[in-house]
Every structure is written in structure tokens, then in C-alpha cells.
Amino acid sequence: MPITDKVAAAKQIGEFLQAVITNGAFKLKYRISVDPPIAQHRDWEHPEILVEFAGPDSALLLERGGELLRAFELLASEILHLQGNEHEKIWFDCKNFRALRIDELQLAARTAADRVRRTGEPYRFGPMSSRERRIVHLALREEKDLRTESDGEGGRRSVVVYPGTYKRPPRPDRRPLS
């Protein structure tokens, strides 16, 4: 469901966060912005609601690659009944984690591209969220001699960078059951 009333949606997120922070005894503060200005790294993504965290427990949000931060964001998406293709409408961030992660993924994409060019062999990234896969795809979208594809299922889905002319080996035929 699209966000029809952004102010009401921001209020819902605020109520959710207040309950989580209070009941979880987190030492966190947050700021919610509706239609935030577009920052340097947001050239292809334009969140409608941005939540920024700060405070003594910020490190907890960022442990394990920002797992708790992403969990809060996912729960807020569920509260707002956002469909999978609308997950870019809200962003949660802490200590500029998103921008740093985008830089890291773009560098990894360029490094993978160089490796694929040098070896002529595909390069498979480890499993990533749909947002992170999208960043890799977009980072390499102008590379005419390469192509990227998402591969795998569920939480094991990853990006593969291929030379533009690469042909996958045929899969072994499956024999019919007798």
C-alpha cells in the first residue's frame, strides 16, 4: 500500500520506535524527516521518510552489519503495510551507516568488475539484501562489457557479475524418473 499520508506514517513509525526504545531500555534518540533532502548517495533512491538514530546504544544498531537497524526498518515497513517494491520509501540510518555501506558496495562492485575483466570469469558476491543487490546492479549499470544478475533464493540471493559475452555452461539434463 503506498504511503498516502506521510505525516501519519511518520507518526506511526514514531509510536513504534518509542515503544521499542522504552520497552527495550535502549539509550537512543531518533529524528524522523518527511521528504528529506537528497544527499550525495541518494541519486537513485528517494526515501519519503528518513529515520536517523543517535545515542549511547547506536553501536547496537550497527552490530553485525546493521542487522538491528535493518530489523527496525523492516518492522516499520510491516507496520505501514508496504509491499516489497515499496521498501525504498522509508530509510533508517545511524552514524551515516547507509552512506558508508553504499560506498563499500560500490567499491566492491568496481573491484569485482576489474576482476571479471582480468580473468574472464564470473564473480559471485555473498548473499545480500535486495537493497544491497540493487546498489551493486546500479553501480555497474554503465559497464557495457559486463552484466549483472541476481541469483539464488530467499536469504541466499546474491549478485553475479558476468563478462558481457559470457555463456553459461549448460546444466546437466535431468533424467526422467522411471
C-alpha positions in Angstrom: 0.0 0.0 0.0 1.5 3.4 -0.9 2.2 5.9 1.7 -0.8 8.3 1.2 -0.3 10.3 4.3 3.4 10.7 5.0 2.9 12.7 8.2 0.5 10.0 9.6 3.0 7.3 8.6 5.9 9.1 10.3 3.7 9.3 13.4 3.1 5.6 13.3 6.8 4.9 13.0 7.5 7.3 15.9 4.9 5.4 18.1 6.5 2.1 17.2 10.0 3.3 17.9 9.0 4.9 21.2 7.6 1.6 22.4 10.6 -0.4 21.2 13.1 2.1 22.8 11.2 2.3 26.0 10.4 -1.4 26.4 13.9 -2.4 25.2 15.6 0.1 27.6 17.7 1.4 24.7 19.6 4.6 25.1 18.7 6.0 21.7 17.1 9.1 20.2 15.7 9.4 16.8 14.7 12.1 14.3 12.0 11.4 11.6 12.1 13.5 8.5 9.4 13.5 5.9 10.6 14.1 2.3 14.2 14.6 3.4 16.6 16.5 1.0 18.5 14.2 -1.3 22.0 13.6 0.0 25.1 12.7 -2.1 24.5 8.9 -2.2 20.8 9.2 -2.8 20.9 9.9 -6.5 18.9 6.8 -7.4 16.8 6.4 -4.2 14.5 9.0 -2.7 13.0 8.0 0.6 9.8 9.6 1.6 10.6 9.1 5.3 14.0 9.0 6.9 14.7 8.0 10.5 18.1 8.8 11.9 19.3 7.4 15.3 21.9 8.7 17.7 22.8 7.9 21.3 24.9 5.7 23.5 23.4 2.5 22.1 24.0 3.4 18.5 26.6 0.7 18.3 24.0 -1.9 19.0 22.1 -0.9 15.9 25.2 -1.2 13.7 26.5 -4.6 15.0 26.6 -7.5 12.5 26.4 -5.2 9.5 23.5 -3.1 10.8 21.2 -6.1 11.5 19.2 -4.5 14.2 18.9 -1.2 12.3 17.5 -3.2 9.3 15.2 -5.2 11.5 13.7 -1.9 12.9 13.3 -0.7 9.3 11.6 -4.0 8.2 9.2 -3.9 11.1 8.3 -0.2 10.3 7.6 -1.3 6.7 5.3 -4.1 8.0 3.5 -1.6 10.3 2.9 0.6 7.3 1.9 -2.4 5.1 4.4 -1.6 2.4 4.7 -4.1 -0.4 8.2 -5.5 -1.4 8.5 -3.0 -4.2 7.9 -0.1 -1.9 10.6 -0.8 0.7 12.6 2.2 -0.6 10.0 4.6 0.8 11.5 4.5 4.3 15.1 4.5 5.4 16.6 4.0 8.8 20.1 5.3 9.4 22.6 5.7 12.2 26.0 7.4 12.2 25.9 7.7 8.4 25.9 3.8 8.1 23.9 3.8 4.9 26.3 6.2 3.0 29.3 4.2 4.2 27.7 0.9 3.2 26.8 2.3 -0.2 30.5 3.4 -0.7 31.6 0.0 0.4 29.3 -1.8 -2.0 30.2 0.5 -4.9 33.9 -0.1 -4.3 33.3 -3.9 -4.1 31.3 -3.7 -7.4 34.2 -1.9 -9.1 36.7 -4.4 -7.7 34.6 -7.3 -8.9 34.3 -5.7 -12.4 38.1 -5.4 -12.6 38.5 -9.0 -11.6 35.9 -10.2 -14.1 37.7 -8.2 -16.9 41.1 -9.6 -15.9 40.0 -13.3 -15.5 37.1 -13.5 -17.9 35.3 -15.5 -15.2 32.1 -14.5 -13.4 32.3 -13.2 -9.9 29.6 -14.1 -7.2 29.1 -11.8 -4.2 27.9 -13.3 -0.9 24.2 -13.2 -0.1 22.8 -9.6 0.1 19.5 -7.9 0.8 17.5 -6.7 -2.1 18.6 -3.1 -1.4 22.3 -4.0 -1.4 21.9 -6.1 -4.6 20.3 -3.1 -6.2 23.2 -0.9 -5.3 25.7 -3.3 -7.0 23.5 -3.6 -10.1 23.3 0.2 -10.3 27.0 0.7 -9.7 27.7 -1.4 -12.7 24.8 -0.4 -15.0 27.1 1.8 -17.3 29.6 -1.0 -17.8 28.8 -2.1 -21.3 31.3 -5.0 -21.3 29.7 -6.6 -18.2 26.3 -7.7 -17.0 24.9 -8.4 -13.5 22.2 -10.8 -12.5 20.7 -11.7 -9.2 20.9 -15.4 -8.4 19.7 -17.7 -5.7 16.6 -17.9 -3.5 15.5 -16.0 -0.4 18.2 -15.1 2.1 20.9 -16.7 -0.1 20.2 -14.4 -3.1 23.3 -12.7 -4.4 24.7 -10.7 -7.4 26.8 -12.3 -10.1 28.9 -10.2 -12.4 29.5 -11.7 -15.8 31.6 -10.7 -18.7 29.2 -9.3 -21.3 29.9 -12.2 -23.7 29.9 -15.0 -21.1 27.8 -18.0 -21.9 26.7 -20.2 -19.0 27.7 -23.8 -19.3 24.6 -25.9 -20.0 23.1 -27.6 -16.9 23.2 -31.3 -16.9 19.9 -32.7 -18.2 17.8 -34.3 -15.6 16.7 -37.8 -16.4 13.1 -38.6 -16.1 12.0 -40.8 -13.3 11.2 -44.3 -14.4 
